C-alpha cells in the first residue's frame, strides 16, 4: 500500500502586468507578483513586447520572443 500523496504539479497559466508589477497566475490558484525592477528587459520593454509571451513546457516557464527573455516558475518561487 502506497501512503505517500501524489505529487501535485503546479504550472503557470497566465501572465499579466499591472503598473510596474509582473503577475503570474498558477494552476493551483496562487498568484505571484514581482516588481519589474527585478527584470530590466521586461521593465524597459514596450507594452506590445511585454504582451507577446508564450508558455515554455506547458507552463514551467515564460518566454518573450521579442526580448529574448525567459523566466522559470522555479526561479520566480526561489
PDB file of N, CA, C and O in Angstrom:
ATOM      1  N   UNK A   1       0.836  -1.162   0.000  1.00  0.00           N
ATOM      2  CA  UNK A   1       0.000   0.000   0.000  1.00  0.00           C
ATOM      3  C   UNK A   1       0.897   1.246   0.000  1.00  0.00           C
ATOM      4  O   UNK A   1       1.821   1.359   0.805  1.00  0.00           O
ATOM      5  N   UNK A   2       0.608   2.169  -0.911  1.00  0.00           N
ATOM      6  CA  UNK A   2       1.361   3.407  -1.008  1.00  0.00           C
ATOM      7  C   UNK A   2       0.614   4.493  -0.230  1.00  0.00           C
ATOM      8  O   UNK A   2      -0.507   4.854  -0.588  1.00  0.00           O
ATOM      9  N   UNK A   3       1.231   5.009   0.831  1.00  0.00           N
ATOM     10  CA  UNK A   3       0.569   6.034   1.638  1.00  0.00           C
ATOM     11  C   UNK A   3       1.079   7.442   1.336  1.00  0.00           C
ATOM     12  O   UNK A   3       0.604   8.411   1.930  1.00  0.00           O
ATOM     13  N   UNK A   4       2.031   7.564   0.428  1.00  0.00           N
ATOM     14  CA  UNK A   4       2.535   8.881   0.071  1.00  0.00           C
ATOM     15  C   UNK A   4       1.553   9.581  -0.851  1.00  0.00           C
ATOM     16  O   UNK A   4       0.991   8.953  -1.749  1.00  0.00           O
ATOM     17  N   UNK A   5       1.338  10.876  -0.642  1.00  0.00           N
ATOM     18  CA  UNK A   5       0.431  11.601  -1.540  1.00  0.00           C
ATOM     19  C   UNK A   5       1.032  11.747  -2.919  1.00  0.00           C
ATOM     20  O   UNK A   5       2.252  11.799  -3.071  1.00  0.00           O
ATOM     21  N   UNK A   6       0.177  11.815  -3.925  1.00  0.00           N
ATOM     22  CA  UNK A   6       0.654  12.027  -5.278  1.00  0.00           C
ATOM     23  C   UNK A   6       1.184  13.448  -5.406  1.00  0.00           C
ATOM     24  O   UNK A   6       0.635  14.387  -4.828  1.00  0.00           O
ATOM     25  N   UNK A   7       2.251  13.588  -6.165  1.00  0.00           N
ATOM     26  CA  UNK A   7       2.826  14.911  -6.385  1.00  0.00           C
ATOM     27  C   UNK A   7       1.852  15.753  -7.204  1.00  0.00           C
ATOM     28  O   UNK A   7       1.289  15.293  -8.198  1.00  0.00           O
ATOM     29  N   UNK A   8       1.671  16.967  -6.774  1.00  0.00           N
ATOM     30  CA  UNK A   8       0.797  17.900  -7.480  1.00  0.00           C
ATOM     31  C   UNK A   8       1.678  18.852  -8.281  1.00  0.00           C
ATOM     32  O   UNK A   8       2.449  19.619  -7.704  1.00  0.00           O
ATOM     33  N   UNK A   9       1.572  18.806  -9.567  1.00  0.00           N
ATOM     34  CA  UNK A   9       2.397  19.645 -10.416  1.00  0.00           C
ATOM     35  C   UNK A   9       1.691  20.983 -10.613  1.00  0.00           C
ATOM     36  O   UNK A   9       0.541  21.041 -11.051  1.00  0.00           O
ATOM     37  N   UNK A  10       2.401  22.043 -10.283  1.00  0.00           N
ATOM     38  CA  UNK A  10       1.877  23.397 -10.430  1.00  0.00           C
ATOM     39  C   UNK A  10       2.524  24.031 -11.656  1.00  0.00           C
ATOM     40  O   UNK A  10       3.739  23.960 -11.839  1.00  0.00           O
ATOM     41  N   UNK A  11       1.690  24.653 -12.495  1.00  0.00           N
ATOM     42  CA  UNK A  11       2.177  25.276 -13.725  1.00  0.00           C
ATOM     43  C   UNK A  11       1.668  26.704 -13.833  1.00  0.00           C
ATOM     44  O   UNK A  11       0.684  27.076 -13.193  1.00  0.00           O
ATOM     45  N   UNK A  12       2.339  27.486 -14.636  1.00  0.00           N
ATOM     46  CA  UNK A  12       1.895  28.839 -14.942  1.00  0.00           C
ATOM     47  C   UNK A  12       0.733  28.735 -15.927  1.00  0.00           C
ATOM     48  O   UNK A  12       0.785  27.958 -16.880  1.00  0.00           O
ATOM     49  N   UNK A  13      -0.308  29.520 -15.691  1.00  0.00           N
ATOM     50  CA  UNK A  13      -1.459  29.505 -16.598  1.00  0.00           C
ATOM     51  C   UNK A  13      -1.655  30.826 -17.321  1.00  0.00           C
ATOM     52  O   UNK A  13      -2.195  30.855 -18.427  1.00  0.00           O
ATOM     53  N   UNK A  14      -1.223  31.919 -16.706  1.00  0.00           N
ATOM     54  CA  UNK A  14      -1.463  33.248 -17.288  1.00  0.00           C
ATOM     55  C   UNK A  14      -0.425  34.231 -16.762  1.00  0.00           C
ATOM     56  O   UNK A  14       0.128  34.056 -15.676  1.00  0.00           O
ATOM     57  N   UNK A  15      -0.176  35.263 -17.554  1.00  0.00           N
ATOM     58  CA  UNK A  15       0.779  36.313 -17.203  1.00  0.00           C
ATOM     59  C   UNK A  15       0.128  37.652 -17.508  1.00  0.00           C
ATOM     60  O   UNK A  15      -0.536  37.804 -18.533  1.00  0.00           O
ATOM     61  N   UNK A  16       0.317  38.622 -16.624  1.00  0.00           N
ATOM     62  CA  UNK A  16      -0.157  39.970 -16.905  1.00  0.00           C
ATOM     63  C   UNK A  16       0.752  40.977 -16.212  1.00  0.00           C
ATOM     64  O   UNK A  16       1.606  40.618 -15.402  1.00  0.00           O
ATOM     65  N   UNK A  17       0.548  42.234 -16.548  1.00  0.00           N
ATOM     66  CA  UNK A  17       1.325  43.322 -15.974  1.00  0.00           C
ATOM     67  C   UNK A  17       0.378  44.378 -15.445  1.00  0.00           C
ATOM     68  O   UNK A  17      -0.567  44.769 -16.131  1.00  0.00           O
ATOM     69  N   UNK A  18       0.622  44.843 -14.229  1.00  0.00           N
ATOM     70  CA  UNK A  18      -0.148  45.924 -13.634  1.00  0.00           C
ATOM     71  C   UNK A  18       0.859  46.918 -13.075  1.00  0.00           C
ATOM     72  O   UNK A  18       1.691  46.582 -12.232  1.00  0.00           O
ATOM     73  N   UNK A  19       0.763  48.150 -13.563  1.00  0.00           N
ATOM     74  CA  UNK A  19       1.718  49.179 -13.171  1.00  0.00           C
ATOM     75  C   UNK A  19       3.130  48.656 -13.422  1.00  0.00           C
ATOM     76  O   UNK A  19       3.463  48.310 -14.555  1.00  0.00           O
ATOM     77  N   UNK A  20       3.941  48.595 -12.411  1.00  0.00           N
ATOM     78  CA  UNK A  20       5.321  48.118 -12.550  1.00  0.00           C
ATOM     79  C   UNK A  20       5.500  46.749 -11.909  1.00  0.00           C
ATOM     80  O   UNK A  20       6.528  46.468 -11.293  1.00  0.00           O
ATOM     81  N   UNK A  21       4.480  45.895 -12.062  1.00  0.00           N
ATOM     82  CA  UNK A  21       4.473  44.568 -11.432  1.00  0.00           C
ATOM     83  C   UNK A  21       4.145  43.497 -12.459  1.00  0.00           C
ATOM     84  O   UNK A  21       3.230  43.652 -13.268  1.00  0.00           O
ATOM     85  N   UNK A  22       4.908  42.401 -12.417  1.00  0.00           N
ATOM     86  CA  UNK A  22       4.622  41.201 -13.204  1.00  0.00           C
ATOM     87  C   UNK A  22       3.747  40.295 -12.356  1.00  0.00           C
ATOM     88  O   UNK A  22       4.104  39.966 -11.224  1.00  0.00           O
ATOM     89  N   UNK A  23       2.607  39.891 -12.893  1.00  0.00           N
ATOM     90  CA  UNK A  23       1.716  38.969 -12.206  1.00  0.00           C
ATOM     91  C   UNK A  23       1.742  37.641 -12.944  1.00  0.00           C
ATOM     92  O   UNK A  23       1.573  37.596 -14.163  1.00  0.00           O
ATOM     93  N   UNK A  24       1.955  36.565 -12.205  1.00  0.00           N
ATOM     94  CA  UNK A  24       1.988  35.225 -12.771  1.00  0.00           C
ATOM     95  C   UNK A  24       0.956  34.393 -12.024  1.00  0.00           C
ATOM     96  O   UNK A  24       1.020  34.259 -10.802  1.00  0.00           O
ATOM     97  N   UNK A  25       0.008  33.837 -12.763  1.00  0.00           N
ATOM     98  CA  UNK A  25      -1.075  33.039 -12.185  1.00  0.00           C
ATOM     99  C   UNK A  25      -0.744  31.560 -12.333  1.00  0.00           C
ATOM    100  O   UNK A  25      -0.292  31.119 -13.390  1.00  0.00           O
ATOM    101  N   UNK A  26      -0.972  30.800 -11.270  1.00  0.00           N
ATOM    102  CA  UNK A  26      -0.613  29.384 -11.239  1.00  0.00           C
ATOM    103  C   UNK A  26      -1.854  28.494 -11.266  1.00  0.00           C
ATOM    104  O   UNK A  26      -2.954  28.914 -10.906  1.00  0.00           O
ATOM    105  N   UNK A  27      -1.644  27.262 -11.699  1.00  0.00           N
ATOM    106  CA  UNK A  27      -2.746  26.315 -11.863  1.00  0.00           C
ATOM    107  C   UNK A  27      -3.418  25.920 -10.549  1.00  0.00           C
ATOM    108  O   UNK A  27      -4.535  25.403 -10.559  1.00  0.00           O
ATOM    109  N   UNK A  28      -2.755  26.155  -9.427  1.00  0.00           N
ATOM    110  CA  UNK A  28      -3.366  25.828  -8.129  1.00  0.00           C
ATOM    111  C   UNK A  28      -4.066  27.021  -7.493  1.00  0.00           C
ATOM    112  O   UNK A  28      -4.486  26.952  -6.338  1.00  0.00           O
ATOM    113  N   UNK A  29      -4.195  28.125  -8.247  1.00  0.00           N
ATOM    114  CA  UNK A  29      -4.910  29.290  -7.748  1.00  0.00           C
ATOM    115  C   UNK A  29      -4.030  30.379  -7.156  1.00  0.00           C
ATOM    116  O   UNK A  29      -4.498  31.490  -6.909  1.00  0.00           O
ATOM    117  N   UNK A  30      -2.764  30.070  -6.926  1.00  0.00           N
ATOM    118  CA  UNK A  30      -1.876  31.095  -6.389  1.00  0.00           C
ATOM    119  C   UNK A  30      -1.516  32.116  -7.451  1.00  0.00           C
ATOM    120  O   UNK A  30      -1.640  31.872  -8.651  1.00  0.00           O
ATOM    121  N   UNK A  31      -1.073  33.253  -6.978  1.00  0.00           N
ATOM    122  CA  UNK A  31      -0.635  34.333  -7.849  1.00  0.00           C
ATOM    123  C   UNK A  31       0.694  34.857  -7.308  1.00  0.00           C
ATOM    124  O   UNK A  31       0.833  35.113  -6.112  1.00  0.00           O
ATOM    125  N   UNK A  32       1.663  35.012  -8.203  1.00  0.00           N
ATOM    126  CA  UNK A  32       2.957  35.562  -7.829  1.00  0.00           C
ATOM    127  C   UNK A  32       3.024  36.977  -8.392  1.00  0.00           C
ATOM    128  O   UNK A  32       2.707  37.196  -9.562  1.00  0.00           O
ATOM    129  N   UNK A  33       3.432  37.930  -7.573  1.00  0.00           N
ATOM    130  CA  UNK A  33       3.620  39.314  -8.013  1.00  0.00           C
ATOM    131  C   UNK A  33       5.058  39.703  -7.703  1.00  0.00           C
ATOM    132  O   UNK A  33       5.513  39.595  -6.564  1.00  0.00           O
ATOM    133  N   UNK A  34       5.765  40.158  -8.730  1.00  0.00           N
ATOM    134  CA  UNK A  34       7.144  40.595  -8.542  1.00  0.00           C
ATOM    135  C   UNK A  34       7.350  41.928  -9.254  1.00  0.00           C
ATOM    136  O   UNK A  34       6.760  42.169 -10.307  1.00  0.00           O
ATOM    137  N   UNK A  35       8.184  42.794  -8.685  1.00  0.00           N
ATOM    138  CA  UNK A  35       8.420  44.087  -9.327  1.00  0.00           C
ATOM    139  C   UNK A  35       9.197  43.922 -10.639  1.00  0.00           C
ATOM    140  O   UNK A  35      10.115  43.107 -10.735  1.00  0.00           O
ATOM    141  N   UNK A  36       8.813  44.700 -11.628  1.00  0.00           N
ATOM    142  CA  UNK A  36       9.531  44.667 -12.908  1.00  0.00           C
ATOM    143  C   UNK A  36      10.980  45.104 -12.752  1.00  0.00           C
ATOM    144  O   UNK A  36      11.825  44.783 -13.588  1.00  0.00           O
ATOM    145  N   UNK A  37      11.262  45.821 -11.702  1.00  0.00           N
ATOM    146  CA  UNK A  37      12.641  46.258 -11.441  1.00  0.00           C
ATOM    147  C   UNK A  37      13.595  45.067 -11.363  1.00  0.00           C
ATOM    148  O   UNK A  37      14.788  45.209 -11.634  1.00  0.00           O
ATOM    149  N   UNK A  38      13.081  43.908 -11.000  1.00  0.00           N
ATOM    150  CA  UNK A  38      13.909  42.702 -10.915  1.00  0.00           C
ATOM    151  C   UNK A  38      14.330  42.199 -12.294  1.00  0.00           C
ATOM    152  O   UNK A  38      15.305  41.455 -12.410  1.00  0.00           O
ATOM    153  N   UNK A  39      13.611  42.595 -13.327  1.00  0.00           N
ATOM    154  CA  UNK A  39      13.846  42.084 -14.677  1.00  0.00           C
ATOM    155  C   UNK A  39      13.993  43.262 -15.643  1.00  0.00           C
ATOM    156  O   UNK A  39      13.008  43.675 -16.254  1.00  0.00           O
ATOM    157  N   UNK A  40      15.191  43.805 -15.790  1.00  0.00           N
ATOM    158  CA  UNK A  40      15.409  45.009 -16.601  1.00  0.00           C
ATOM    159  C   UNK A  40      14.881  44.914 -18.034  1.00  0.00           C
ATOM    160  O   UNK A  40      14.361  45.900 -18.558  1.00  0.00           O
ATOM    161  N   UNK A  41      15.002  43.762 -18.670  1.00  0.00           N
ATOM    162  CA  UNK A  41      14.484  43.634 -20.042  1.00  0.00           C
ATOM    163  C   UNK A  41      12.982  43.850 -20.090  1.00  0.00           C
ATOM    164  O   UNK A  41      12.477  44.508 -21.000  1.00  0.00           O
ATOM    165  N   UNK A  42      12.263  43.302 -19.116  1.00  0.00           N
ATOM    166  CA  UNK A  42      10.816  43.490 -19.064  1.00  0.00           C
ATOM    167  C   UNK A  42      10.469  44.913 -18.634  1.00  0.00           C
ATOM    168  O   UNK A  42       9.536  45.515 -19.166  1.00  0.00           O
ATOM    169  N   UNK A  43      11.206  45.440 -17.688  1.00  0.00           N
ATOM    170  CA  UNK A  43      10.970  46.806 -17.210  1.00  0.00           C
ATOM    171  C   UNK A  43      11.081  47.814 -18.349  1.00  0.00           C
ATOM    172  O   UNK A  43      10.266  48.731 -18.454  1.00  0.00           O
ATOM    173  N   UNK A  44      12.090  47.641 -19.203  1.00  0.00           N
ATOM    174  CA  UNK A  44      12.367  48.589 -20.277  1.00  0.00           C
ATOM    175  C   UNK A  44      11.592  48.303 -21.563  1.00  0.00           C
ATOM    176  O   UNK A  44      11.680  49.072 -22.519  1.00  0.00           O
ATOM    177  N   UNK A  45      10.843  47.220 -21.595  1.00  0.00           N
ATOM    178  CA  UNK A  45      10.114  46.816 -22.809  1.00  0.00           C
ATOM    179  C   UNK A  45       8.850  47.639 -22.997  1.00  0.00           C
ATOM    180  O   UNK A  45       8.308  48.213 -22.052  1.00  0.00           O
ATOM    181  N   UNK A  46       8.398  47.680 -24.242  1.00  0.00           N
ATOM    182  CA  UNK A  46       7.129  48.340 -24.544  1.00  0.00           C
ATOM    183  C   UNK A  46       5.969  47.434 -24.105  1.00  0.00           C
ATOM    184  O   UNK A  46       6.157  46.255 -23.804  1.00  0.00           O
ATOM    185  N   UNK A  47       4.778  48.014 -24.081  1.00  0.00           N
ATOM    186  CA  UNK A  47       3.587  47.243 -23.744  1.00  0.00           C
ATOM    187  C   UNK A  47       3.429  46.058 -24.703  1.00  0.00           C
ATOM    188  O   UNK A  47       3.150  44.940 -24.270  1.00  0.00           O
ATOM    189  N   UNK A  48       3.610  46.305 -26.009  1.00  0.00           N
ATOM    190  CA  UNK A  48       3.453  45.239 -27.004  1.00  0.00           C
ATOM    191  C   UNK A  48       4.490  44.139 -26.822  1.00  0.00           C
ATOM    192  O   UNK A  48       4.170  42.960 -26.976  1.00  0.00           O
ATOM    193  N   UNK A  49       5.725  44.502 -26.497  1.00  0.00           N
ATOM    194  CA  UNK A  49       6.766  43.488 -26.275  1.00  0.00           C
ATOM    195  C   UNK A  49       6.443  42.639 -25.050  1.00  0.00           C
ATOM    196  O   UNK A  49       6.626  41.422 -25.069  1.00  0.00           O
ATOM    197  N   UNK A  50       5.967  43.273 -23.995  1.00  0.00           N
ATOM    198  CA  UNK A  50       5.586  42.515 -22.788  1.00  0.00           C
ATOM    199  C   UNK A  50       4.392  41.605 -23.053  1.00  0.00           C
ATOM    200  O   UNK A  50       4.323  40.489 -22.538  1.00  0.00           O
ATOM    201  N   UNK A  51       3.457  42.089 -23.856  1.00  0.00           N
ATOM    202  CA  UNK A  51       2.231  41.323 -24.128  1.00  0.00           C
ATOM    203  C   UNK A  51       2.469  40.110 -25.020  1.00  0.00           C
ATOM    204  O   UNK A  51       1.633  39.208 -25.072  1.00  0.00           O
ATOM    205  N   UNK A  52       3.599  40.080 -25.720  1.00  0.00           N
ATOM    206  CA  UNK A  52       3.911  38.968 -26.631  1.00  0.00           C
ATOM    207  C   UNK A  52       4.762  37.935 -25.893  1.00  0.00           C
ATOM    208  O   UNK A  52       5.990  37.946 -25.985  1.00  0.00           O
ATOM    209  N   UNK A  53       4.100  37.052 -25.167  1.00  0.00           N
ATOM    210  CA  UNK A  53       4.768  35.999 -24.409  1.00  0.00           C
ATOM    211  C   UNK A  53       4.121  34.659 -24.742  1.00  0.00           C
ATOM    212  O   UNK A  53       3.025  34.598 -25.300  1.00  0.00           O
ATOM    213  N   UNK A  54       4.824  33.593 -24.386  1.00  0.00           N
ATOM    214  CA  UNK A  54       4.268  32.242 -24.528  1.00  0.00           C
ATOM    215  C   UNK A  54       4.794  31.391 -23.386  1.00  0.00           C
ATOM    216  O   UNK A  54       5.846  31.676 -22.812  1.00  0.00           O
ATOM    217  N   UNK A  55       4.048  30.343 -23.066  1.00  0.00           N
ATOM    218  CA  UNK A  55       4.491  29.428 -22.014  1.00  0.00           C
ATOM    219  C   UNK A  55       5.530  28.463 -22.562  1.00  0.00           C
ATOM    220  O   UNK A  55       5.461  28.042 -23.716  1.00  0.00           O
ATOM    221  N   UNK A  56       6.473  28.128 -21.734  1.00  0.00           N
ATOM    222  CA  UNK A  56       7.504  27.140 -22.049  1.00  0.00           C
ATOM    223  C   UNK A  56       7.128  25.846 -21.327  1.00  0.00           C
ATOM    224  O   UNK A  56       6.733  25.878 -20.162  1.00  0.00           O
ATOM    225  N   UNK A  57       7.248  24.718 -22.011  1.00  0.00           N
ATOM    226  CA  UNK A  57       7.000  23.424 -21.369  1.00  0.00           C
ATOM    227  C   UNK A  57       5.642  23.324 -20.718  1.00  0.00           C
ATOM    228  O   UNK A  57       5.515  22.782 -19.620  1.00  0.00           O
ATOM    229  N   UNK A  58       4.627  23.839 -21.382  1.00  0.00           N
ATOM    230  CA  UNK A  58       3.236  23.771 -20.908  1.00  0.00           C
ATOM    231  C   UNK A  58       3.013  24.508 -19.591  1.00  0.00           C
ATOM    232  O   UNK A  58       1.995  24.304 -18.930  1.00  0.00           O
ATOM    233  N   UNK A  59       3.967  25.370 -19.204  1.00  0.00           N
ATOM    234  CA  UNK A  59       3.744  26.183 -18.022  1.00  0.00           C
ATOM    235  C   UNK A  59       4.850  26.169 -16.986  1.00  0.00           C
ATOM    236  O   UNK A  59       4.658  26.685 -15.884  1.00  0.00           O
ATOM    237  N   UNK A  60       6.006  25.594 -17.304  1.00  0.00           N
ATOM    238  CA  UNK A  60       7.106  25.623 -16.335  1.00  0.00           C
ATOM    239  C   UNK A  60       7.917  26.907 -16.447  1.00  0.00           C
ATOM    240  O   UNK A  60       8.782  27.183 -15.616  1.00  0.00           O
ATOM    241  N   UNK A  61       7.627  27.690 -17.486  1.00  0.00           N
ATOM    242  CA  UNK A  61       8.325  28.952 -17.667  1.00  0.00           C
ATOM    243  C   UNK A  61       7.600  29.836 -18.658  1.00  0.00           C
ATOM    244  O   UNK A  61       6.592  29.447 -19.247  1.00  0.00           O
ATOM    245  N   UNK A  62       8.141  31.050 -18.835  1.00  0.00           N
ATOM    246  CA  UNK A  62       7.572  32.043 -19.740  1.00  0.00           C
ATOM    247  C   UNK A  62       8.680  32.526 -20.666  1.00  0.00           C
ATOM    248  O   UNK A  62       9.819  32.722 -20.242  1.00  0.00           O
ATOM    249  N   UNK A  63       8.331  32.715 -21.937  1.00  0.00           N
ATOM    250  CA  UNK A  63       9.300  33.205 -22.920  1.00  0.00           C
ATOM    251  C   UNK A  63       8.728  34.423 -23.638  1.00  0.00           C
ATOM    252  O   UNK A  63       7.578  34.410 -24.076  1.00  0.00           O
ATOM    253  N   UNK A  64       9.536  35.474 -23.755  1.00  0.00           N
ATOM    254  CA  UNK A  64       9.202  36.664 -24.524  1.00  0.00           C
ATOM    255  C   UNK A  64      10.107  36.681 -25.744  1.00  0.00           C
ATOM    256  O   UNK A  64      11.258  37.103 -25.632  1.00  0.00           O
ATOM    257  N   UNK A  65       9.633  36.239 -26.908  1.00  0.00           N
ATOM    258  CA  UNK A  65      10.490  36.123 -28.093  1.00  0.00           C
ATOM    259  C   UNK A  65      11.045  37.453 -28.580  1.00  0.00           C
ATOM    260  O   UNK A  65      12.173  37.500 -29.073  1.00  0.00           O
ATOM    261  N   UNK A  66      10.289  38.527 -28.456  1.00  0.00           N
ATOM    262  CA  UNK A  66      10.778  39.828 -28.916  1.00  0.00           C
ATOM    263  C   UNK A  66      11.924  40.352 -28.055  1.00  0.00           C
ATOM    264  O   UNK A  66      12.719  41.180 -28.499  1.00  0.00           O
ATOM    265  N   UNK A  67      11.999  39.861 -26.824  1.00  0.00           N
ATOM    266  CA  UNK A  67      13.005  40.349 -25.876  1.00  0.00           C
ATOM    267  C   UNK A  67      14.104  39.333 -25.611  1.00  0.00           C
ATOM    268  O   UNK A  67      15.093  39.649 -24.949  1.00  0.00           O
ATOM    269  N   UNK A  68      13.942  38.108 -26.124  1.00  0.00           N
ATOM    270  CA  UNK A  68      14.855  37.010 -25.818  1.00  0.00           C
ATOM    271  C   UNK A  68      15.014  36.862 -24.299  1.00  0.00           C
ATOM    272  O   UNK A  68      16.126  36.772 -23.779  1.00  0.00           O
ATOM    273  N   UNK A  69      13.878  36.839 -23.611  1.00  0.00           N
ATOM    274  CA  UNK A  69      13.847  36.745 -22.153  1.00  0.00           C
ATOM    275  C   UNK A  69      13.041  35.521 -21.747  1.00  0.00           C
ATOM    276  O   UNK A  69      11.967  35.262 -22.290  1.00  0.00           O
ATOM    277  N   UNK A  70      13.570  34.773 -20.788  1.00  0.00           N
ATOM    278  CA  UNK A  70      12.898  33.591 -20.253  1.00  0.00           C
ATOM    279  C   UNK A  70      12.887  33.672 -18.734  1.00  0.00           C
ATOM    280  O   UNK A  70      13.884  34.059 -18.124  1.00  0.00           O
ATOM    281  N   UNK A  71      11.773  33.310 -18.126  1.00  0.00           N
ATOM    282  CA  UNK A  71      11.665  33.192 -16.680  1.00  0.00           C
ATOM    283  C   UNK A  71      11.066  31.830 -16.367  1.00  0.00           C
ATOM    284  O   UNK A  71      10.123  31.387 -17.024  1.00  0.00           O
ATOM    285  N   UNK A  72      11.620  31.171 -15.358  1.00  0.00           N
ATOM    286  CA  UNK A  72      11.074  29.879 -14.950  1.00  0.00           C
ATOM    287  C   UNK A  72      10.240  30.047 -13.684  1.00  0.00           C
ATOM    288  O   UNK A  72      10.489  30.941 -12.874  1.00  0.00           O
ATOM    289  N   UNK A  73       9.256  29.181 -13.528  1.00  0.00           N
ATOM    290  CA  UNK A  73       8.460  29.177 -12.313  1.00  0.00           C
ATOM    291  C   UNK A  73       9.356  28.901 -11.111  1.00  0.00           C
ATOM    292  O   UNK A  73       9.209  29.535 -10.066  1.00  0.00           O
ATOM    293  N   UNK A  74      10.263  27.979 -11.252  1.00  0.00           N
ATOM    294  CA  UNK A  74      11.188  27.655 -10.156  1.00  0.00           C
ATOM    295  C   UNK A  74      11.970  28.888  -9.726  1.00  0.00           C
ATOM    296  O   UNK A  74      12.132  29.142  -8.532  1.00  0.00           O
ATOM    297  N   UNK A  75      12.455  29.654 -10.701  1.00  0.00           N
ATOM    298  CA  UNK A  75      13.193  30.872 -10.390  1.00  0.00           C
ATOM    299  C   UNK A  75      12.336  31.930  -9.721  1.00  0.00           C
ATOM    300  O   UNK A  75      12.802  32.628  -8.820  1.00  0.00           O
ATOM    301  N   UNK A  76      11.089  32.057 -10.150  1.00  0.00           N
ATOM    302  CA  UNK A  76      10.188  33.031  -9.533  1.00  0.00           C
ATOM    303  C   UNK A  76       9.857  32.661  -8.094  1.00  0.00           C
ATOM    304  O   UNK A  76       9.666  33.541  -7.255  1.00  0.00           O
ATOM    305  N   UNK A  77       9.788  31.382  -7.809  1.00  0.00           N
ATOM    306  CA  UNK A  77       9.465  30.935  -6.458  1.00  0.00           C
ATOM    307  C   UNK A  77      10.670  30.927  -5.527  1.00  0.00           C
ATOM    308  O   UNK A  77      10.512  30.884  -4.307  1.00  0.00           O
ATOM    309  N   UNK A  78      11.874  30.970  -6.094  1.00  0.00           N
ATOM    310  CA  UNK A  78      13.098  30.923  -5.268  1.00  0.00           C
ATOM    311  C   UNK A  78      13.333  32.210  -4.513  1.00  0.00           C
ATOM    312  O   UNK A  78      14.315  32.325  -3.780  1.00  0.00           O
TER     313      UNK A  78
END
